[in-house]
Amino acid sequence: MSEVPLEGPDTSNLRHVPSLVLINTGDGKGKTTAAMGVVVRAVARGWSPIVLQFLKSGEWKYGEAKVLGDLGVPFESLGDGFTWDSEDMSHTIALARAAWERAAEVIASGDHEVVVLDEVTYPISWEWIDVEDVVRAIEERPSHVSIVLTGRDAHPRLVEVADTVTDMRPVKHAFDQRIAVKKGIDY
């Protein structure tokens, strides 16, 4: 049994910063879901967040996209789906590169206090997007812009510039038991 904490953490030397960079990575479930939680918090504070998805296409109907759309959050699905479903990999790569150009523009504009780059780690890992371009955009962003990056295998350079990195670790997953994804739970 764990000990009950009787003292809170030491907060005496905390400093306030205008923005943060968060990464949700790892093989476990919940990377995008956690990012959407940040978006909901941003909306609750009167901020203007935006979600840019690098692999998912606009044809897929995600619960997150619906509810965030109802809240007025821009939600742009800029890819064409899973790579194994791609009919033209050069087109898929071009879409990922165009998604990065869009993301860099959104970050630099400063129009959104929170920018979610969902599944951005994949095209970086596959070297479709230059990690140094992403790092530069993060480092040169307007001071009030927080960025949330999601996806497996976050590049070490991204980890280096992030303030918070969460590694989602699978303990047990329904798919391993041959259970299909469930609307309302998984999407």
Backbone as a ProteinNet text record, in pm:
[ID]
protein_1_A
[PRIMARY]
MSEVPLEGPDTSNLRHVPSLVLINTGDGKGKTTAAMGVVVRAVARGWSPIVLQFLKSGEWKYGEAKVLGDLGVPFESLGDGFTWDSEDMSHTIALARAAWERAAEVIASGDHEVVVLDEVTYPISWEWIDVEDVVRAIEERPSHVSIVLTGRDAHPRLVEVADTVTDMRPVKHAFDQRIAVKKGIDY
[TERTIARY]
84	0	88.9	47.7	122.5	95.9	195.5	177.7	90.7	7.7	-76.9	9.6	11.8	92.2	28.4	110.4	62.3	112.3	204.8	255.6	249.6	215	213.4	353.6	367.7	499.7	546.9	677.5	737	711.5	638.6	606.7	675.5	771.4	831.7	915.8	975.4	1064.1	1008.8	879	819.9	825.5	845.7	842.3	727.2	674.1	563.1	619	570.6	613.1	489.3	505.7	388.7	331.2	409.4	359.8	442.8	391.6	460	457.6	549.7	551.2	534.1	429.9	399.1	406.9	454.3	456.1	387.8	293.3	230.9	279.7	361.5	423.5	411.4	469.1	468.7	373.5	377.7	298.9	158.6	128.9	-1	-108.5	-231.6	-349.1	-360.6	-416.8	-451.7	-372.9	-283.6	-201.5	-287.4	-371.3	-459.2	-564.9	-619.2	-721.8	-668.8	-546.8	-486.7	-471	-432	-417.5	-552.8	-659	-792.3	-835.2	-789.8	-816.1	-754.3	-634.7	-569.4	-651.3	-702.1	-784.1	-909.6	-974.4	-1094.3	-1060.3	-948.5	-905.9	-882.9	-822	-796.6	-928.3	-1026	-1157	-1218.9	-1207.2	-1264	-1202.3	-1079.6	-1011.2	-1032.4	-1114	-1141.3	-1034.3	-948.1	-842.4	-894.5	-809.9	-843.7	-748.2	-780.9	-695.5	-727.8	-637.8	-658.3	-594.7	-656.3	-604	-570.4	-445.9	-401.4	-360	-429.6	-398	-317.3	-206	-113.2	-143.9	-207.6	-231.3	-378.2	-465	-606.7	-664.8	-760.4	-824.1	-954.5	-1004.5	-1131	-1250.4	-1230.7	-1341	-1377.9	-1284.9	-1310.9	-1389.8	-1486.3	-1572.6	-1533.6	-1450.8	-1402.5	-1489.8	-1516.9	-1595.5	-1532.8	-1398.6	-1329.1	-1355.1	-1350.5	-1371.1	-1511.7	-1610.4	-1747.7	-1763.9	-1722.4	-1745.8	-1662	-1538.7	-1457.1	-1511.4	-1563.2	-1629	-1748.9	-1825.9	-1939.8	-1894	-1770.9	-1714.3	-1645.2	-1643.7	-1582.2	-1432.8	-1379.2	-1236.1	-1207.4	-1120.7	-1081.8	-1013.3	-1053.3	-1003.4	-976.3	-849.7	-812.8	-743.4	-807.4	-746.9	-679.8	-547.2	-470.5	-406.7	-424.5	-364.6	-465.2	-425.6	-518	-535.8	-499.7	-526.6	-402.2	-427.2	-316.7	-226.4	-97.1	-2.8	-28	-70.9	-93.3	-215.7	-298.4	-413.1	-383.4	-264.6	-230.7	-226.1	-291.5	-287.6	-173.5	-118.1	-8.8	77.5	184.8	267.3	329.5	362.3	419.2	316	188.6	81.9	67.7	75.3	66.6	179.1	299.8	415	394.5	346	321.3	217.9	115.5	15.8	77.7	165.8	232.1	318.4	388.1	472.3	386.7	274.9	182.8	122	95.5	43	144.7	273.3	374.5	379.2	370.6	370.8	254.3	138.3	21.1	47.9	103.1	131.4	230.7	336.1	436.9	373.9	285.2	215.1	124.7	51.3	-39.5	39.3	148.4	230.6	284.2	344.2	406.6	305.6	182.4	81	47.8	56.9	19.7	-129.2	-209.9	-355.2	-418.8	-346.2	-400.2	-305.6	-361.9	-279.9	-235.4	-311	-276	-285.3	-176.1	-171.7	-139.8	-233.4	-211.9	-165.3	-50.2	4.1	-12.7	-130.9	-165.7	-98.7	-28.9	41.8	159.1	211.4	323.1	452.1	463.5	588.6	613.3	507.4	525.3	595.9	543.9	616	755.7	778.8	914.8	1002	952.1	1028.5	1060.1	967.2	985.2	1064.8	1108.2	1188.1	1115.4	985.2	906.3	909.4	927.5	936.7	1068.6	1142.2	1272.1	1250.3	1301.4	1283.2	1338.7	1445	1502.2	1409.3	1329.5	1229.2	1123.8	1084.7	985.6	1043.5	1165.5	1230.7	1242.4	1282.3	1296.8	1161.3	1055.1	922	880	914	882.4	962.2	1090.2	1176.3	1145.1	1099.5	1074.1	927.3	844.3	701	677.8	564.5	528.2	520.4	558.6	575.7	448.7	332.1	206	150.6	219.2	168.1	224.1	134.9	171	147	229.8	219.7	211.9	120.1	106.2	131.5	231.9	265.7	229.3	173.5	138.4	194.9	203.8	245.7	356.6	372.2	476.2	614.2	713.8	854.4	892.5	860.2	898.1	1049.6	1090.5	1232.1	1303.4	1426.3	1500.5	1511	1517.6	1525.1	1394.7	1282.2	1155	1150.1	1193.8	1196.4	1283.8	1394.3	1487.8	1423.9	1341.1	1282.9	1150.4	1095	966.4	982.7	875.6	871.9	820	722.7	661.6	651.7	699.6	688.9	625.4	514.7	447.1	458.8	508.9	525	410.6	313.6	199.2	246.4	231.1	280.2	162.4	154.3	43.1	65.2	-37	-35.6	-120.3	-236	-326.3	-410.5	-440.3	-518.9	-621.1	-742.7	-850.8	-813.8	-741.9	-704.7	-623.1	-539.9	-459.7	-547.5	-670.2	-767.3	-861.9	-823.6	-899.8	-1036	-1040.3	-1160.5	-1144.3	-1243.5	-1239.3	-1254.2	-1211.1	-1229.4	-1377.6	-1406.8	-1546.5	-1576	-1680.1	-1724.7	-1761.1	-1719.4	-1746.5	-1640.2	-1558.7	-1447.7	-1315.5	-1300.4	-1174.9	-1174	-1289.8	-1298.4	-1431.9
-117.7	0	124.6	224.8	350.4	436.3	517.2	612.5	728.3	776.6	891.3	1017	1098.1	1221.2	1319.5	1371.9	1466.8	1608.2	1622.5	1754	1767	1886	1911.9	1936.3	1944.7	1971.6	2112.9	2132.5	2263.4	2354.8	2460.8	2555	2690.1	2695.8	2824.4	2886.5	2808	2863.6	2849.6	2839.1	2825.5	2959	2951.9	3072.9	3060.7	3170	3172.9	3199.2	3122.9	3139.8	3166.8	3236	3271.6	3155.2	3047.8	2935	2811.4	2697	2569.5	2486.5	2390.3	2290.8	2155.4	2083.6	1952.7	1847	1729.4	1615.1	1497.8	1438	1312.9	1207	1114.4	1016	877.7	778.4	643.1	552.1	424.3	322.7	306.2	373.2	357.5	445.3	415.5	488.8	620.4	721.3	843	967.3	959.8	1076.5	1191.2	1161.3	1264	1305.4	1209.3	1239.3	1337.5	1317.9	1410.8	1549.7	1556	1685.3	1756.2	1679.8	1740	1795.3	1733.3	1787	1924.5	1943.8	2075	2176.5	2134.2	2222.7	2265.7	2172.2	2204.8	2304.4	2283.1	2378.6	2517.4	2522.1	2650.3	2721.4	2647.4	2706.3	2760.4	2685.5	2728.9	2859.1	2888.3	3011.8	3126.1	3100.8	3204.5	3217.1	3119.2	3120.7	3067.8	3080.4	3035.2	2923.3	2796.7	2685.7	2641.2	2562.4	2502.3	2362.8	2269.8	2134.5	2109.1	2067.5	2030	1883.6	1800.3	1657.7	1626.7	1556.6	1532.3	1408	1307.8	1185.2	1161.2	1191.8	1162.6	1250.6	1193.6	1269.3	1329.7	1426.9	1490.3	1399.4	1285.8	1191.4	1115.7	1106	1031.2	1119.7	1064.6	1140.8	1110.3	1196	1179	1254.9	1193.9	1259.5	1389.9	1389	1510.6	1625.6	1595.8	1699.7	1757.6	1671.7	1719.9	1812.3	1765.4	1846	1974.3	1965	2086.5	2183.4	2129.8	2215.4	2286.8	2214.1	2275.5	2387.9	2375.9	2479.6	2591.4	2579.7	2682.3	2666.6	2548.1	2524	2474.9	2543.6	2493.1	2357.5	2262.4	2125.4	2083	2085.7	2059.1	1924	1832.2	1701.9	1714.9	1711	1749	1631.9	1509.7	1393.2	1317.2	1197.2	1112.7	975.4	962.4	838.4	759.1	635.4	546.9	523.2	517.2	497.2	366	262.9	133.6	135	239.5	254.2	348.7	407	504.5	439.8	504	457.8	522.6	630.1	702.2	765.5	695.6	741.2	878.1	909	1041.5	1150.3	1121.7	1216.4	1229	1116.8	1116.1	1199.6	1183.5	1261.2	1409.4	1440.2	1580.5	1643.6	1566.7	1618.6	1647.8	1559.4	1581	1706.3	1725.9	1846.6	1972.3	1964.6	2079.1	2104.7	1997.9	2012.8	2085.8	2052.2	2122.9	2270.4	2301.2	2442.2	2517.4	2452.9	2512.9	2533.1	2431.3	2439.6	2551.1	2559.9	2664.3	2802.4	2818	2945.2	2976.8	2877.2	2896.3	2933.2	2860.8	2889.6	3032.2	3068.1	3200.5	3314	3289.6	3396	3445.8	3357.2	3395.6	3410.1	3367.2	3381	3284.1	3179.9	3077.1	3057.6	3062.2	3044.2	2899.7	2804.7	2662.9	2606.4	2543.5	2477.9	2330.6	2243.3	2099.8	2046.7	1980.1	1915.7	1764.9	1716.2	1577.2	1484.6	1385.5	1283.6	1340.8	1453.3	1515.2	1434.6	1354.5	1279.9	1178.6	1125.8	1023.5	1078.2	1185.4	1235.5	1288	1325.1	1363	1237.8	1131.1	1005.8	948.1	962.3	908.4	1003	1115.7	1217.1	1282.2	1289.9	1365	1513.4	1541.9	1678.5	1687.7	1793.4	1812.7	1852.5	1772.5	1799.6	1936.1	1979.4	2110.2	2224	2205.9	2306.8	2317.3	2202.8	2201	2264.1	2227.7	2284.6	2436.4	2481.3	2625.8	2696.6	2638.8	2700	2705.4	2601.6	2599.9	2708.3	2713.9	2810.2	2954.8	2977.7	3113.5	3154.4	3071	3099.4	3225.7	3293	3404.1	3354	3436.5	3392.5	3338.9	3377.7	3334.3	3205.3	3146.7	3028.5	2900.6	2821.1	2688.1	2587.7	2483.8	2381.9	2244.9	2162.4	2024.4	1934.8	1847.5	1755.1	1614	1534.1	1397.2	1298.9	1174.3	1063.7	982.7	861.6	772	820.7	770.2	790.2	936.3	1019.1	1160.6	1171.6	1248	1268.1	1329.9	1288.1	1344.6	1497.6	1557.1	1703.7	1767.6	1702.5	1753.9	1743.2	1628.9	1608.6	1714.2	1745.8	1844.6	1983	2025.4	2160.7	2165.4	2049.8	2046.3	2078.3	2130.2	2154.3	2031.3	1964.8	1846.5	1737.9	1618.8	1503.7	1390.1	1339.5	1226.4	1107.2	997.6	874.2	780.9	767.8	680.1	535.3	459.2	321.2	224.8	132.2	37.3	-68.7	-95.6	-204.2	-319.3	-284.2	-380.2	-301.8	-359.9	-289.9	-385	-336.3	-418.7	-479.4	-404.4	-454.7	-583.7	-593.9	-714.9	-836.1	-810.3	-917.8	-933.3	-868.9	-872.3	-804.3	-698.1	-617.4	-493.3	-468.9	-356.7	-223.9	-114.6	18.6	46	128.9	156.1	305	334.4	472.8	527.7	649.6	711.5	685.4	583.5	551.5	576.5	521.4	530.4	639.6	683.2	789	856.8
0	0	0	-75.8	-83.1	38.8	71.3	180.8	135.1	224.9	196.1	204.1	96.1	103.6	201.5	289.4	389.6	363.6	268.1	230.9	79.2	35.3	-107.5	-160.4	-293	-349.6	-315.6	-315.9	-288.6	-408.1	-387.7	-494.9	-475.9	-385.4	-349.1	-460.3	-546.9	-649.6	-790.8	-804.3	-937.8	-1011.1	-1141	-1222.5	-1321.7	-1361.9	-1457.4	-1596.1	-1693.8	-1832.6	-1917.2	-2029	-2109.9	-2190.8	-2212.4	-2290.6	-2259.7	-2303.8	-2283.4	-2411.3	-2417.2	-2523.6	-2456.8	-2498.1	-2441.6	-2550.7	-2513.8	-2606	-2537.6	-2608.7	-2566.8	-2664.9	-2617	-2705.4	-2642.6	-2705.3	-2652.1	-2726.4	-2690.6	-2759	-2701.6	-2592.4	-2528	-2589	-2550.7	-2595.3	-2519.1	-2581.6	-2510.1	-2545.9	-2643.9	-2678.9	-2731.7	-2829	-2885.2	-2783.6	-2711.9	-2611.9	-2508	-2462.7	-2365.5	-2426.7	-2552.6	-2620.2	-2629.5	-2653.7	-2662.3	-2526.1	-2419.2	-2286.2	-2267.4	-2319.8	-2314.8	-2395	-2510.1	-2592.9	-2516.6	-2450	-2372.5	-2261.5	-2194.8	-2091.2	-2151.7	-2269.5	-2335.7	-2366.9	-2418.4	-2447.5	-2319.6	-2210.7	-2082.4	-2033.7	-2076.7	-2037.1	-2136.7	-2239.2	-2337.6	-2444.6	-2453.1	-2553.9	-2687.5	-2788.2	-2922.7	-2964.6	-2933.9	-2976.4	-3119	-3175.7	-3307.7	-3305.8	-3377.5	-3390.2	-3536.4	-3561.2	-3695.2	-3691.2	-3767	-3769.6	-3894.6	-3874.1	-3983.5	-4066.4	-4010.8	-4087.3	-4117.3	-4025.3	-4044.4	-4154.3	-4226	-4333.2	-4282.1	-4354.3	-4319	-4339	-4405.8	-4429	-4301.9	-4208.4	-4086	-3991	-3925.6	-3835.3	-3690.6	-3635.7	-3499.2	-3402.3	-3288	-3184.7	-3139.8	-3131.1	-3088	-3185.1	-3314.2	-3414.7	-3403.3	-3378.2	-3366.3	-3246.3	-3129.9	-3009.4	-3011.1	-3058.9	-3064.4	-3169.1	-3278.4	-3377.7	-3316.9	-3234.4	-3165.4	-3072.5	-3020.8	-2933	-3011.2	-3144.4	-3227.6	-3247.7	-3216.4	-3231.8	-3373.9	-3448.2	-3579.6	-3565.8	-3649.2	-3642.6	-3786.5	-3826	-3964.8	-3977.5	-4048.5	-4079.1	-4214.6	-4215.6	-4333.9	-4408.3	-4358.9	-4422.8	-4506.3	-4545.7	-4622.3	-4559.2	-4431.5	-4360.3	-4327.6	-4282.5	-4247	-4367.1	-4343.3	-4454	-4526.3	-4454.4	-4518.7	-4609.2	-4598.9	-4688.3	-4804.5	-4807	-4910	-5048.1	-5141.9	-5281	-5357.2	-5300.3	-5365.4	-5255.7	-5218.9	-5106.6	-5133.1	-5257.2	-5284.6	-5255.8	-5280.2	-5247.2	-5095.5	-5025.1	-4879.2	-4819.2	-4871.8	-4825.5	-4854.3	-4973.5	-5009.4	-4916	-4879.5	-4785.3	-4649.5	-4602.9	-4473.6	-4478.1	-4586.9	-4600.2	-4606.9	-4677.4	-4683.6	-4546.1	-4471	-4334.8	-4248.2	-4265.7	-4187.1	-4225.8	-4354.9	-4397.6	-4333.1	-4329.7	-4264.7	-4115.4	-4050.5	-3907.2	-3876.6	-3955.3	-3932.7	-3945.1	-4042	-4062.1	-3942.1	-3895.1	-3781.2	-3655.8	-3630.6	-3512.6	-3518.9	-3631.1	-3645.4	-3637	-3678.4	-3679.4	-3539	-3440.6	-3304.6	-3284.1	-3380.8	-3371.4	-3271.7	-3234.9	-3145.6	-3028.3	-2907.7	-2787.5	-2768.3	-2824.8	-2819.1	-2959.9	-3003.8	-3134.3	-3110	-3148.3	-3135.8	-3270.8	-3270.1	-3389.9	-3369.6	-3404.2	-3377.7	-3477.8	-3425.7	-3504.8	-3585.7	-3544.5	-3616.3	-3603.1	-3498.2	-3479.3	-3590.2	-3650.9	-3754.5	-3879.1	-3941.1	-4058.6	-4026	-3900.4	-3860.6	-3855.6	-3791.8	-3782.6	-3920.2	-4011.5	-4146.8	-4236.5	-4178.1	-4246.8	-4364.7	-4354	-4451.2	-4416.7	-4287.9	-4236.1	-4161.4	-4183.6	-4117.2	-3970.9	-3881.1	-3738.6	-3700.2	-3764.7	-3730.6	-3770.7	-3875.5	-3910.6	-3800.3	-3747.4	-3639.6	-3513.5	-3479.3	-3361.2	-3375.5	-3491.8	-3515.2	-3497.8	-3550.9	-3536.5	-3389.9	-3315.7	-3171.9	-3099.8	-3126.2	-3056.7	-3095.2	-3216.9	-3265.1	-3254.7	-3195	-3186.1	-3103.2	-3127.1	-3039	-2894.8	-2802.9	-2663.6	-2599.1	-2646.9	-2585.3	-2645.4	-2742.1	-2813.2	-2750.9	-2693.8	-2644	-2755.8	-2758.1	-2862.9	-2797.7	-2848.5	-2804	-2924	-2912.8	-3020.9	-2977.1	-3067.9	-3032.9	-3134.5	-3091.9	-3177.9	-3113.7	-3161	-3109.4	-3151.1	-3081.9	-3120.2	-3138	-3040.3	-3048.4	-3065.9	-3162.6	-3193.6	-3072.6	-3043.8	-2930	-2933.7	-3051	-3059.8	-3011.9	-3039.1	-2989	-2837.2	-2786.8	-2641.7	-2575.7	-2639.6	-2586	-2570.2	-2665.8	-2659.6	-2584.3	-2550.3	-2480.5	-2332.5	-2274.6	-2130.4	-2056.6	-2115.2	-2055.3	-2161.3	-2128.8	-2218.9	-2140.6	-2191.8	-2130.1	-2223.5	-2169.7	-2246.2	-2208.1	-2297.6	-2273.9	-2290.1	-2185.6	-2184.6	-2179.1	-2273.8	-2269.5	-2161	-2087.3	-1989.9	-2044.9	-2099.9	-2161.1	-2260.8	-2376.9	-2477.8	-2538	-2557.1	-2611.2	-2746.6	-2830.1	-2962.4	-2951.8	-2848.6	-2829	-2800.5	-2757.7	-2733.4	-2852.2	-2964.4	-3089.6	-3074.9	-2995.7	-2980.9	-3069	-3154.7	-3248.8	-3176	-3242.1	-3186.5	-3167	-3068.4	-3032.9	-3046.2	-3123.9	-3139.7	-3001.7	-2972.4	-2843.3	-2739.2	-2760.5	-2671.3	-2742.7	-2860.7	-2935.3	-3042	-3084.4	-3186.7	-3179.4
[MASK]
+++++++++++++++++++++++++++++++++++++++++++++++++++++++++++++++++++++++++++++++++++++++++++++++++++++++++++++++++++++++++++++++++++++++++++++++++++++++++++++++++++++++++++++++++++++++++++

